[in-house]
């Protein structure tokens, strides 16, 4: 069941065979271009952050920044970026995650979070859960707490929730359930 209005769902565009053949791409750009819809998504995520007693918002590069930063600003909380390897200056921690073919690495600054700090990890899409799980490991490696995860879209048929088992997960729109 959607956690936002049917109007938000109606704004998500579908592109067949993008970025490669056989993929149905869900494009959130029209949601971002519609201020009331974008605001609804931000408010729903803020509610989750309040419910989880978040003390910081962690956004996963790059579209997690689009949603996480406004949530952090609205709530007066720090925004912590998790980025692809090599994009953050200074000392970082790294976590590797699996891709369809191979692996990738995400990083967080070593001083980004304090011991016990409650975080909400935000991204646009929950697919296989690999990137989100890696971000969660980074948060915990710093001694902080993953209070939950929040996503605009979940592709339920890819079973990404399994990678986040044991943590609260909010998805505002679900496809393929």
C-alpha positions in Angstrom: 0.0 0.0 0.0 1.3 3.4 -1.0 2.2 5.9 1.7 1.8 8.9 -0.6 -1.1 10.1 -2.8 -2.0 8.4 -6.0 -0.9 11.7 -7.7 2.7 11.0 -6.7 2.5 7.5 -8.2 1.0 8.9 -11.4 4.1 11.2 -11.9 6.6 8.3 -12.0 7.4 7.6 -15.6 8.3 4.3 -17.1 11.0 3.8 -19.7 11.3 0.3 -21.3 14.7 -1.1 -22.0 16.7 1.6 -20.1 19.6 1.6 -19.2 19.7 -1.8 -21.1 17.3 -4.2 -22.8 14.9 -5.9 -20.5 14.9 -3.2 -17.8 11.8 -1.2 -17.0 13.2 2.1 -15.5 11.1 4.1 -13.0 11.9 7.7 -13.6 11.3 10.0 -10.6 12.2 13.2 -12.4 8.6 14.4 -12.8 8.1 14.0 -9.0 11.1 16.3 -8.4 9.7 18.8 -11.0 6.3 19.0 -9.2 6.8 21.0 -6.0 3.6 19.7 -4.2 4.5 16.1 -5.0 8.1 16.6 -4.0 7.0 18.2 -0.8 4.7 15.3 0.0 7.6 12.9 -0.4 9.8 15.0 1.9 7.1 15.3 4.5 6.4 11.6 4.5 10.1 10.9 5.0 10.3 13.6 7.8 7.5 11.7 9.6 9.5 8.5 9.4 12.6 10.3 10.7 10.6 11.6 13.6 9.0 8.2 14.3 12.5 6.6 14.3 13.9 9.4 16.5 16.6 10.1 14.0 19.4 12.4 15.0 21.1 12.4 11.6 20.1 11.7 8.0 22.4 9.6 5.9 21.9 10.0 2.1 23.2 7.5 -0.4 24.8 9.0 -3.6 23.3 10.4 -5.6 19.5 10.5 -5.5 19.6 9.8 -1.8 21.0 13.3 -1.5 18.0 14.7 -3.4 15.6 13.4 -0.7 17.9 13.2 2.4 19.3 16.7 2.3 15.9 18.5 2.4 14.7 16.1 5.1 17.8 16.9 7.2 17.4 20.7 6.6 13.7 20.7 7.4 14.3 18.8 10.7 17.4 20.7 11.7 19.5 17.5 11.6 23.0 16.8 10.2 23.1 15.4 6.6 25.8 12.7 6.1 26.7 11.6 2.6 27.6 8.1 1.7 29.4 8.3 -1.6 31.1 6.1 -4.2 34.7 5.3 -3.6 37.1 8.1 -4.2 34.6 11.0 -4.0 35.1 12.0 -0.4 38.3 13.8 0.8 40.0 12.9 4.0 39.9 9.7 6.0 37.0 7.4 5.2 35.6 4.0 6.0 34.6 1.7 3.1 32.0 -1.0 2.5 31.9 -3.3 -0.5 28.6 -4.6 -2.0 27.7 -6.9 -4.8 26.5 -5.9 -8.2 25.0 -8.1 -10.9 28.5 -8.6 -12.2 31.3 -7.7 -9.7 31.3 -5.4 -6.8 31.3 -1.7 -5.9 32.4 0.3 -2.9 30.8 3.2 -0.9 32.5 5.4 1.7 31.7 7.6 4.6 33.9 10.1 6.5 35.4 8.5 9.6 34.2 11.4 11.7 30.7 11.7 10.2 28.7 10.2 13.1 29.1 9.8 16.9 28.7 6.7 19.0 25.1 5.8 19.5 23.7 8.5 17.1 20.4 7.4 15.6 20.3 7.6 11.8 17.7 7.3 9.1 19.3 6.1 5.8 17.6 7.6 2.8 17.7 6.7 -0.9 15.4 6.9 -3.9 15.1 3.2 -4.7 15.2 -0.1 -2.9 16.1 -2.8 -5.5 18.4 -5.6 -4.3 19.3 -3.8 -1.1 23.1 -4.1 -1.6 23.9 -0.4 -1.5 21.6 0.3 1.4 23.0 -2.6 3.4 26.6 -1.3 2.7 25.6 2.1 4.0 24.1 0.6 7.1 27.3 -1.3 7.8 29.3 1.9 7.5 26.9 3.6 10.0 27.4 0.8 12.4 31.1 0.6 11.9 31.2 4.2 13.1 29.3 3.1 16.3 26.1 4.9 15.3 22.7 3.2 15.1 20.6 2.5 12.0 17.2 3.5 13.2 15.7 2.7 9.8 15.7 3.1 6.1 13.4 5.3 3.8 12.9 5.0 0.1 10.6 6.6 -2.4 10.3 3.4 -4.5 10.6 -0.3 -3.7 10.9 -2.9 -6.5 9.5 -5.7 -4.4 10.2 -8.4 -6.9 14.0 -7.9 -6.3 13.6 -8.7 -2.6 15.8 -6.0 -1.3 14.1 -6.0 2.1 15.8 -9.3 2.8 19.2 -7.5 2.7 17.8 -5.1 5.3 16.1 -7.7 7.6 15.9 -6.6 11.2 15.6 -2.9 10.4 12.5 -0.8 9.9 12.0 0.0 6.2 9.7 2.7 4.8 8.9 2.7 1.1 6.4 5.2 -0.2 5.6 3.5 -3.5 5.9 -0.3 -4.2 6.1 -1.9 -7.6 5.9 -5.6 -8.3 4.5 -6.8 -5.0 
